[in-house]
């Protein structure tokens, strides 16, 4: 029967499409069974079987075509999600590295009160766990389980966003202290220029105050609480 052959060819194309997608569609198995049943029936009683052929087989073939179109769209979505996930993980690693560097630099250059209250970097294990999780999701995609992979990537991305925010907070908290010391250095230099412009260059008290606070701000580690106090005293003296 030509109609059966036509639909068998259509089914083969759909089966190849599923193979190319790396996915399995139960609808394909159902369509193959339906075609086999129709072929058997037509061989036994062509006249009676032919009348029911279109009603039995066409809806099943169309269901396959619809399902594979959905899978193709889902695979495209998941591939995009994976690419974004790779970028997100790379950004997290960079941010994490920056936060570690900021902490180390801050420890060398500054001495602060209540260090335990600062936001600290993530544990390296957190990054490793997220990387491992992403590799598992890639395997899920490779197995053609696109729906499961898509849901997993949404959950993974939420975790990465949260961890990246924590890493950025750790970087900002430590870098802000380093920037504060740089700002204080700039401030006392500007105040010194101001003092000279106003005829206070020969003031021994001011000169001694400047020398003391300058030495502290360029020392390692700079005691920040004491440095803030001395900068304010020098500023008040110059601007009085």
C-alpha positions in Angstrom: 0.0 0.0 0.0 1.5 3.3 -1.1 0.0 5.2 1.8 1.6 3.0 4.4 5.0 3.3 2.6 4.7 7.0 2.6 4.1 7.2 6.3 6.8 4.6 7.0 9.2 6.9 5.2 8.0 9.9 7.3 8.5 7.8 10.4 12.1 6.9 9.4 12.8 10.6 8.9 11.4 11.4 12.4 13.4 8.5 13.9 16.6 9.9 12.3 15.7 13.4 13.7 15.3 11.9 17.2 18.7 10.2 16.7 20.3 13.4 15.7 18.8 15.1 18.7 20.1 12.4 21.0 16.6 12.1 22.4 14.0 9.4 22.8 10.3 10.0 22.1 7.8 7.4 23.3 5.5 8.6 20.5 7.9 7.1 17.9 7.5 3.7 19.4 3.7 4.1 19.4 3.8 5.3 15.7 5.9 2.3 14.7 3.5 -0.1 16.4 0.5 1.6 14.7 2.1 1.3 11.3 3.1 -2.3 11.9 -0.5 -3.1 12.9 -1.9 -1.4 9.9 0.6 -3.1 7.5 -0.4 -6.5 9.0 -4.1 -5.7 8.8 -3.8 -4.5 5.2 -2.0 -7.6 4.2 -4.8 -9.7 5.7 -7.8 -7.7 4.6 -6.9 -4.7 2.4 -10.4 -3.3 1.9 -11.5 -3.1 5.5 -8.1 -2.1 6.9 -7.6 0.7 4.4 -10.6 2.6 5.6 -9.3 3.0 9.1 -5.7 3.6 8.1 -5.6 7.4 8.2 -7.5 7.6 11.4 -5.2 5.1 13.1 -1.8 6.3 11.9 -1.8 9.9 10.9 -2.6 11.3 14.4 0.2 9.2 15.9 2.7 10.4 13.2 1.7 14.0 13.8 2.1 13.6 17.6 5.7 12.4 16.9 6.3 15.4 14.7 5.0 17.8 17.4 7.0 16.1 20.1 10.2 16.3 18.2 9.7 19.9 17.3 9.3 20.6 21.1 12.4 18.6 21.8 14.4 20.5 19.2 13.3 23.8 20.7 14.1 22.6 24.2 17.5 21.4 23.1 18.2 24.8 21.6 17.1 26.5 24.8 19.3 24.1 26.9 22.4 24.7 24.7 21.9 28.5 25.3 21.5 27.9 29.0 24.7 25.8 29.1 26.7 28.6 27.3 25.4 31.2 29.7 26.2 28.8 32.6 29.8 28.5 31.4 30.1 32.3 31.3 28.5 32.6 34.8 30.9 30.0 36.3 33.9 31.8 34.7 32.7 35.1 36.2 32.2 33.5 39.6 35.8 32.2 39.5 37.2 35.6 38.5 35.2 37.3 41.3 36.2 34.7 43.8 39.9 35.1 42.9 39.5 38.9 43.2 37.9 38.6 46.7 40.8 36.3 47.8 43.3 38.8 46.5 41.6 41.7 48.2 41.6 39.9 51.6 45.3 39.0 51.3 46.2 42.6 50.3 44.1 44.0 53.1 45.7 41.7 55.7 49.2 42.8 54.6 48.4 46.5 54.4 45.8 47.2 57.1 45.1 46.4 60.7 41.4 46.7 61.5 39.1 46.3 64.4 36.3 43.6 64.2 37.8 41.7 61.3 35.4 38.9 62.0 32.5 41.1 61.0 33.8 41.5 57.4 32.2 39.6 54.6 34.8 36.9 53.7 35.4 35.0 50.5 33.7 31.7 49.6 35.3 28.4 50.4 37.1 27.0 47.3 35.0 23.8 47.7 31.9 25.8 46.8 33.3 26.6 43.3 34.4 23.0 42.8 31.0 21.7 43.7 29.3 24.1 41.3 31.7 23.1 38.5 31.0 19.4 39.2 27.3 20.0 39.2 27.6 21.7 35.8 29.5 18.8 34.4 26.7 16.5 35.5 24.2 18.7 33.7 26.2 18.5 30.5 26.0 14.7 30.8 22.2 15.0 31.2 22.1 17.1 28.0 24.2 14.5 26.2 21.8 11.8 27.3 19.0 13.7 25.6 17.2 14.5 28.9 16.6 18.1 27.9 13.7 18.9 30.3 15.6 17.6 33.3 18.7 19.5 32.2 16.8 22.7 31.8 15.3 22.5 35.2 18.7 21.7 36.7 20.3 24.6 34.9 17.7 27.0 36.3 18.5 25.8 39.8 22.3 25.8 39.2 22.1 29.4 37.9 20.2 30.6 41.0 23.0 29.1 43.1 25.7 30.8 41.0 24.0 34.2 41.2 23.8 33.9 45.0 27.4 32.8 45.3 28.7 35.5 42.9 26.8 38.1 45.0 28.6 36.8 48.1 32.0 36.8 46.4 31.4 40.4 45.2 30.4 41.5 48.7 33.6 40.0 50.1 35.7 41.8 47.5 33.9 45.1 48.1 34.2 44.9 51.9 37.9 44.4 51.8 38.7 46.6 48.8 36.7 49.5 50.4 39.2 49.5 53.3 42.2 49.6 50.9 40.5 52.5 49.0 39.8 54.3 52.3 43.6 54.3 53.1 44.4 55.6 49.6 41.7 58.3 50.0 43.2 59.3 53.4 46.6 59.6 51.8 45.2 61.9 49.2 43.3 63.9 51.7 46.3 64.7 54.0 48.4 65.7 50.9 45.6 68.1 49.9 45.4 69.4 53.4 49.2 70.0 53.5 48.9 72.1 50.3 46.0 74.0 51.8 48.0 74.7 54.9 50.9 76.0 52.8 48.6 78.2 50.8 47.2 79.8 53.9 50.6 80.6 55.4 50.8 77.6 57.9 53.8 75.9 56.2 56.1 76.8 59.1 53.7 75.7 61.8 55.7 73.1 63.7 52.7 71.5 65.3 51.0 70.9 62.0 54.2 69.7 60.4 54.6 67.1 63.2 51.0 66.0 62.9 51.4 65.6 59.1 54.7 63.6 59.6 53.0 61.3 62.1 49.8 60.6 60.1 51.7 60.3 56.9 54.1 57.7 58.4 51.2 55.7 59.7 49.3 55.8 56.4 52.4 54.5 54.5 53.2 51.8 57.1 52.3 48.1 56.9 50.0 47.3 58.4 48.3 50.6 58.9 46.2 50.7 62.1 43.0 52.0 60.5 41.2 53.2 63.7 44.2 55.2 64.8 44.8 56.5 61.3 41.2 57.8 60.9 41.6 59.6 64.3 44.9 61.3 63.3 43.6 62.3 59.8 40.6 63.9 61.4 42.8 65.8 63.9 45.0 67.0 61.1 42.0 68.0 59.0 40.4 69.9 61.9 43.7 71.7 62.7 44.2 72.8 59.1 40.6 73.9 58.5 40.0 75.6 61.9 
